[in-house]
Amino acid sequence: MAYLRKTHKAEIKGLKTVRGFPLILNYDYSVNWVCLNYMLGLYKNNSISSLKTYAVHLVDFYSQLEVDGLVVSEVNDDWLTAYKNYLIMRNGDGMENTQNYASQVIRTVLVYCHWLTQQKYHELLCGEGKQFKIQIISGNKGGIKHPLIKNQNSDKKRIAAPWSDWIEIVKIYGPQREDLAHRYELMLDWGRLAGLRAHEICLLKIGQIPSRDSALKAIQQKRKLKIKLYIMKGGQEGDVSVPPSLIIKTHDYIDLYRNDVVRKFNARARKRRENHKDTEYIFLSDKTGSHVTPKGLSNAVRKAFLTAVNSGKLTDEERVWLHGLRHNYISLEFKLADKMNIKNPENFVRYASRHKSVNSLNDYSTGRYDEDFN
């Protein structure tokens, strides 16, 4: 049986002290050094929360190998098929996304096995060609394809994208303190107007956003501004187009509220005779001085939605959730593309939303053909 532990204080390759770095242990509680090496490589381009998810999947993988009396070098396509089916049946209690979870685990395992092959731990384990025990197809931008990664749950319901009107109501029921309300509403705007994912919002830094003067000029020219995202899904980099009005609102927040948080933690550090280094994250927690976490932001949106429902302003069906802001953005991008008679609207939206494939947009476009959707 493999075990998962988290560090309380660790120096990772000379970087700042890291809390919560996942550490995979073998059945005898010794460190799995191969997994640790793999995780250190992922840490360059992934958040700690993403590493924890991958670690949970790999702990499950190693534990199942031990149950079956196998080692990694003996894994093949047939075993992976049986493993995925077991994952689906293991939680046979009617829970949603069982197929999706199994596909996510298999994806993590395949990427790990491919890395093991590339690093020559097991040279014939995973690759293209019949000589490999696990046969994959190399995708674009270094990705891999395998039939077991696909989610085959045909009964999965498409989730309705929240309307902009519903999102505005959820803003009202967010934090009531002025500074926290401004931070909360602005973070929601980055999700709805720019299509950012939760971790992309939380990890935005001051140096990423254009100057106020550039935003004012863009407004006059009626164009959007591009910003660079350094930690997207899968640890990749990319550009995103942002309304200049959102840039100006962000500068206002930094000048009016964010700097107060920095001064607060600077004063606290001086009292303790410590040094407080500004992390440059835009959205700082008033409690920790570090960036707001995706979980914290998600909980705030959920709490506001439930309050709005209890107050009779929204119904249960008018659901707003954090990732739903991205659904809203993509549906509106589709409506814009259709209105502009763009020749290939799916490719236009795929580029704007930074999805790898057109097929991945299907569940995000529920408002596209609804004339009243906003």
C-alpha positions as CSV (number, residue, x, y, z in Angstrom):
1,M,0.0,0.0,0.0
2,A,1.4,3.4,-1.0
3,Y,0.8,6.4,1.3
4,L,0.5,10.2,0.7
5,R,2.0,12.8,3.1
6,K,2.4,16.6,2.8
7,T,5.3,18.7,3.9
8,H,4.9,21.3,6.6
9,K,8.1,23.1,5.7
10,A,10.5,22.2,2.9
11,E,13.0,23.9,0.7
12,I,12.3,22.8,-2.9
13,K,15.4,23.1,-5.1
14,G,16.5,26.4,-3.5
15,L,13.0,28.0,-3.9
16,K,11.0,29.5,-1.1
17,T,9.8,27.4,1.8
18,V,6.9,25.2,0.5
19,R,4.0,24.0,2.6
20,G,1.8,21.1,1.5
21,F,4.2,19.6,-1.2
22,P,2.9,16.0,-1.7
23,L,5.3,13.2,-0.9
24,I,4.5,9.6,-1.9
25,L,5.7,6.9,0.4
26,N,6.1,3.1,-0.3
27,Y,4.4,0.4,1.7
28,D,7.4,0.4,4.1
29,Y,7.1,4.3,4.5
30,S,10.3,4.9,2.6
31,V,10.2,7.7,0.1
32,N,9.3,6.8,-3.5
33,W,12.3,8.7,-5.0
34,V,11.2,8.2,-8.6
35,C,7.8,9.8,-7.9
36,L,9.5,12.6,-6.0
37,N,11.8,13.3,-8.9
38,Y,8.7,13.4,-11.2
39,M,6.8,15.8,-8.9
40,L,9.8,18.1,-8.6
41,G,9.8,18.4,-12.4
42,L,6.0,19.1,-12.4
43,Y,6.4,21.8,-9.7
44,K,8.1,24.1,-12.2
45,N,4.9,24.7,-14.1
46,N,2.1,23.6,-11.8
47,S,0.5,24.8,-8.6
48,I,0.7,22.8,-5.3
49,S,-3.1,22.0,-5.6
50,S,-2.5,20.4,-9.0
51,L,0.4,18.4,-7.7
52,K,-1.8,17.0,-4.8
53,T,-4.3,15.8,-7.4
54,Y,-1.7,14.0,-9.4
55,A,-0.2,12.5,-6.2
56,V,-3.6,11.1,-5.1
57,H,-3.9,9.4,-8.5
58,L,-0.4,7.9,-8.4
59,V,-0.9,6.7,-4.8
60,D,-4.0,4.9,-6.1
61,F,-2.0,3.5,-9.0
62,Y,0.9,2.2,-6.9
63,S,-1.5,0.7,-4.3
64,Q,-3.3,-1.2,-7.0
65,L,-0.1,-2.5,-8.4
66,E,0.8,-3.9,-5.0
67,V,-2.6,-5.6,-4.7
68,D,-2.1,-7.2,-8.0
69,G,1.5,-8.2,-7.2
70,L,3.0,-6.2,-10.1
71,V,5.7,-3.6,-10.6
72,V,5.4,-0.6,-12.9
73,S,7.4,-2.3,-15.7
74,E,4.7,-5.0,-16.0
75,V,1.9,-2.6,-16.7
76,N,0.3,-2.9,-20.2
77,D,-2.8,-1.8,-22.0
78,D,-4.9,-4.8,-20.8
79,W,-4.0,-4.1,-17.2
80,L,-4.9,-0.4,-17.6
81,T,-8.3,-1.3,-19.1
82,A,-9.0,-3.6,-16.2
83,Y,-7.8,-0.9,-13.7
84,K,-10.1,1.8,-15.3
85,N,-13.1,-0.6,-15.1
86,Y,-12.3,-1.3,-11.5
87,L,-12.1,2.4,-10.7
88,I,-15.6,2.8,-12.1
89,M,-17.1,-0.1,-10.3
90,R,-15.3,0.6,-7.0
91,N,-17.4,3.6,-6.3
92,G,-20.6,2.1,-7.6
93,D,-22.8,4.1,-5.3
94,G,-24.5,6.3,-7.9
95,M,-22.0,9.2,-7.5
96,E,-21.7,11.6,-10.5
97,N,-18.5,11.8,-12.7
98,T,-17.3,8.3,-11.8
99,Q,-16.3,7.8,-15.5
100,N,-14.7,11.2,-15.5
101,Y,-12.7,10.5,-12.4
102,A,-11.5,7.2,-13.8
103,S,-10.4,8.9,-17.0
104,Q,-8.5,11.5,-15.0
105,V,-6.6,8.9,-13.0
106,I,-5.7,7.0,-16.2
107,R,-4.5,10.2,-17.8
108,T,-2.2,10.9,-14.9
109,V,-0.9,7.3,-14.9
110,L,-0.2,7.5,-18.7
111,V,1.6,10.8,-18.5
112,Y,3.7,9.4,-15.6
113,C,4.5,6.1,-17.5
114,H,5.4,8.1,-20.6
115,W,7.8,10.2,-18.4
116,L,9.3,7.0,-17.0
117,T,10.0,5.8,-20.5
118,Q,11.5,9.1,-21.6
119,Q,13.8,9.2,-18.5
120,K,14.8,5.6,-19.3
121,Y,13.6,4.1,-16.1
122,H,11.5,1.6,-18.2
123,E,12.5,2.0,-21.9
124,L,9.7,-0.1,-23.5
125,L,6.9,0.8,-21.1
126,C,5.0,3.6,-22.9
127,G,5.3,5.0,-26.4
128,E,4.3,4.8,-30.1
129,G,4.8,1.4,-31.7
130,K,4.0,-2.2,-31.1
131,Q,7.2,-2.7,-29.1
132,F,5.8,-0.7,-26.2
133,K,3.5,-2.4,-23.6
134,I,1.4,0.8,-23.4
135,Q,0.8,2.1,-26.9
136,I,0.0,5.8,-27.2
137,I,-0.3,8.4,-30.0
138,S,1.6,11.7,-29.6
139,G,-0.7,14.7,-29.6
140,N,0.0,18.3,-30.4
141,K,2.3,20.4,-28.2
142,G,3.8,17.3,-26.6
143,G,0.5,15.7,-25.3
144,I,-0.4,12.1,-25.6
145,K,-3.6,10.3,-26.8
146,H,-4.9,6.9,-25.6
147,P,-8.5,5.4,-25.8
148,L,-8.7,5.0,-22.1
149,I,-8.4,8.7,-21.4
150,K,-11.8,9.4,-23.0
151,N,-14.8,9.8,-20.8
152,Q,-17.3,7.3,-22.2
153,N,-20.2,8.3,-19.9
154,S,-22.9,9.0,-22.6
155,D,-25.5,9.8,-19.9
156,K,-23.5,12.8,-18.6
157,K,-25.8,15.9,-18.6
158,R,-24.6,19.1,-20.2
159,I,-24.4,21.8,-17.5
160,A,-26.3,25.0,-18.3
161,A,-24.0,28.1,-18.4
162,P,-25.0,30.7,-15.8
163,W,-26.4,33.9,-17.3
164,S,-24.7,37.3,-16.7
165,D,-27.7,38.5,-14.8
166,W,-27.4,35.6,-12.3
167,I,-23.7,36.3,-11.9
168,E,-24.4,40.0,-11.1
169,I,-26.9,38.9,-8.4
170,V,-24.3,36.5,-6.9
171,K,-21.9,39.5,-6.7
172,I,-24.4,41.3,-4.5
173,Y,-24.4,38.5,-1.9
174,G,-20.6,38.2,-1.7
175,P,-18.6,39.7,1.2
176,Q,-20.0,42.9,2.7
177,R,-16.8,44.6,3.8
178,E,-15.9,47.1,1.2
179,D,-12.4,45.9,0.4
180,L,-13.3,42.3,0.3
181,A,-16.4,43.0,-1.8
182,H,-14.3,44.8,-4.4
183,R,-11.8,42.0,-4.5
184,Y,-14.5,39.4,-4.8
185,E,-16.4,41.2,-7.6
186,L,-13.2,41.9,-9.5
187,M,-12.1,38.3,-9.4
188,L,-15.5,37.2,-10.7
189,D,-15.1,39.7,-13.6
190,W,-11.7,38.1,-14.5
191,G,-13.6,34.8,-14.8
192,R,-16.6,36.1,-16.7
193,L,-15.0,38.7,-19.0
194,A,-11.6,37.1,-19.6
195,G,-12.5,33.4,-19.3
196,L,-9.8,32.7,-16.7
197,R,-9.8,29.5,-14.7
198,A,-9.8,29.7,-10.9
199,H,-6.1,29.1,-10.4
200,E,-5.3,31.6,-13.2
201,I,-7.3,34.3,-11.4
202,C,-5.7,33.6,-8.1
203,L,-2.2,33.5,-9.4
204,L,-2.4,36.7,-11.4
205,K,0.6,39.0,-10.7
206,I,0.9,42.8,-11.1
207,G,3.6,42.5,-13.7
208,Q,1.3,40.6,-16.0
209,I,-1.3,43.4,-16.5
210,P,-0.7,46.3,-18.9
211,S,-0.4,49.9,-17.7
212,R,-3.3,52.1,-17.0
213,D,-2.2,54.3,-20.0
214,S,-2.2,51.3,-22.3
215,A,-5.7,50.5,-21.2
216,L,-7.0,54.0,-21.7
217,K,-5.5,54.0,-25.2
218,A,-7.1,50.6,-26.0
219,I,-10.5,52.0,-25.0
220,Q,-10.1,54.8,-27.4
221,Q,-9.1,52.4,-30.2
222,K,-12.0,50.0,-29.2
223,R,-9.7,47.0,-28.9
224,K,-8.8,44.4,-26.2
225,L,-5.4,44.0,-24.6
226,K,-3.4,40.8,-24.5
227,I,-1.8,39.5,-21.3
228,K,0.5,36.6,-20.7
229,L,-0.6,33.7,-18.5
230,Y,2.3,31.7,-17.0
231,I,0.4,28.9,-15.3
232,M,-2.5,27.6,-17.4
233,K,-4.1,24.2,-17.3
234,G,-1.4,21.6,-17.6
235,G,1.3,24.0,-16.6
236,Q,1.5,25.7,-20.1
237,E,1.8,29.4,-20.9
238,G,-0.4,31.4,-23.2
239,D,-2.0,34.7,-24.0
240,V,-5.5,35.9,-23.3
241,S,-7.4,39.0,-24.6
242,V,-8.8,41.2,-21.8
243,P,-11.2,44.2,-22.0
244,P,-9.3,47.3,-21.2
245,S,-12.0,48.4,-18.7
246,L,-11.1,45.3,-16.6
247,I,-7.5,46.4,-16.6
248,I,-8.4,49.8,-15.3
249,K,-10.6,48.4,-12.6
250,T,-7.8,46.1,-11.5
251,H,-5.4,49.1,-11.3
252,D,-8.0,50.9,-9.2
253,Y,-8.3,47.9,-6.8
254,I,-4.5,47.6,-6.5
255,D,-4.1,51.3,-5.6
256,L,-7.1,51.5,-3.3
257,Y,-7.2,48.2,-1.5
258,R,-4.3,45.8,-2.3
259,N,-1.7,48.2,-1.1
260,D,-3.5,48.3,2.3
261,V,-3.0,44.6,2.7
262,V,0.7,44.9,1.9
263,R,1.2,47.7,4.4
264,K,-0.6,45.6,7.0
265,F,1.7,42.7,6.7
266,N,4.8,44.9,6.4
267,A,3.8,46.4,9.8
268,R,3.2,43.0,11.3
269,A,6.6,41.8,10.1
270,R,8.4,44.8,11.5
271,K,6.9,44.2,14.9
272,R,8.2,40.6,14.8
273,R,11.5,41.9,13.4
274,E,11.0,39.8,10.2
275,N,11.1,40.7,6.5
276,H,7.9,40.6,4.5
277,K,8.4,40.2,0.8
278,D,5.6,41.3,-1.5
279,T,4.7,38.3,-3.7
280,E,3.2,40.6,-6.4
281,Y,0.0,38.6,-6.5
282,I,-2.9,40.9,-7.3
283,F,-5.5,39.3,-5.1
284,L,-4.1,38.9,-1.6
285,S,-5.8,37.3,1.4
286,D,-6.4,39.6,4.3
287,K,-5.6,36.7,6.6
288,T,-2.4,35.2,5.2
289,G,-0.9,37.9,3.0
290,S,-0.5,35.4,0.2
291,H,-2.8,35.0,-2.8
292,V,-6.4,34.0,-2.4
293,T,-6.8,30.3,-3.0
294,P,-9.1,28.7,-5.7
295,K,-10.9,26.8,-2.9
296,G,-11.5,30.0,-0.9
297,L,-12.8,31.8,-4.0
298,S,-15.0,28.8,-5.0
299,N,-16.5,28.7,-1.4
300,A,-17.3,32.4,-1.5
301,V,-19.2,32.0,-4.8
302,R,-21.0,29.0,-3.5
303,K,-22.0,30.8,-0.3
304,A,-23.2,33.8,-2.2
305,F,-25.3,31.6,-4.6
306,L,-27.0,29.8,-1.7
307,T,-27.7,33.1,0.0
308,A,-29.3,34.4,-3.2
309,V,-31.4,31.3,-3.4
310,N,-32.5,31.6,0.2
311,S,-33.4,35.3,-0.4
312,G,-35.6,34.4,-3.4
313,K,-33.4,36.2,-5.9
314,L,-32.3,33.0,-7.7
315,T,-33.7,29.5,-8.0
316,D,-31.8,26.3,-7.6
317,E,-31.8,25.9,-11.4
318,E,-30.2,29.3,-11.9
319,R,-26.9,28.0,-10.6
320,V,-23.8,30.0,-10.4
321,W,-20.5,28.4,-9.6
322,L,-16.9,29.5,-10.0
323,H,-16.0,27.5,-13.2
324,G,-19.4,28.5,-14.5
325,L,-18.1,32.0,-15.1
326,R,-15.9,30.4,-17.8
327,H,-19.0,28.6,-19.3
328,N,-20.7,32.0,-19.5
329,Y,-17.6,33.5,-21.3
330,I,-17.4,30.7,-23.8
331,S,-21.1,30.8,-24.6
332,L,-21.0,34.5,-25.2
333,E,-17.9,34.1,-27.4
334,F,-19.8,31.6,-29.5
335,K,-22.7,34.1,-29.8
336,L,-20.3,36.8,-30.9
337,A,-18.6,34.6,-33.5
338,D,-22.0,33.6,-34.9
339,K,-23.2,37.3,-35.0
340,M,-20.0,38.2,-36.9
341,N,-20.5,35.4,-39.3
342,I,-17.0,34.1,-38.6
343,K,-16.2,31.2,-41.0
344,N,-14.9,28.8,-38.4
345,P,-16.5,29.9,-35.1
346,E,-15.4,26.7,-33.2
347,N,-11.7,27.5,-33.9
348,F,-12.3,31.2,-33.0
349,V,-13.7,30.2,-29.6
350,R,-11.1,27.5,-29.1
351,Y,-8.3,30.0,-29.5
352,A,-10.0,32.6,-27.3
353,S,-10.7,30.1,-24.5
354,R,-7.3,28.3,-24.8
355,H,-8.8,24.9,-25.2
356,K,-6.7,22.2,-26.9
357,S,-9.5,20.8,-29.1
358,V,-12.9,21.9,-30.5
359,N,-14.5,18.8,-29.0
360,S,-13.7,20.0,-25.5
361,L,-15.9,23.0,-26.0
362,N,-19.2,21.0,-26.3
363,D,-20.1,21.2,-22.6
364,Y,-19.3,25.0,-22.5
365,S,-21.6,26.3,-25.2
366,T,-25.0,25.7,-23.7
367,G,-26.1,29.3,-24.2
368,R,-25.0,29.6,-27.8
369,Y,-28.4,29.1,-29.4
370,D,-30.5,30.7,-26.8
371,E,-31.5,34.1,-28.1
372,D,-32.1,35.5,-24.6
373,F,-28.8,34.3,-23.1
374,N,-26.6,37.0,-21.8
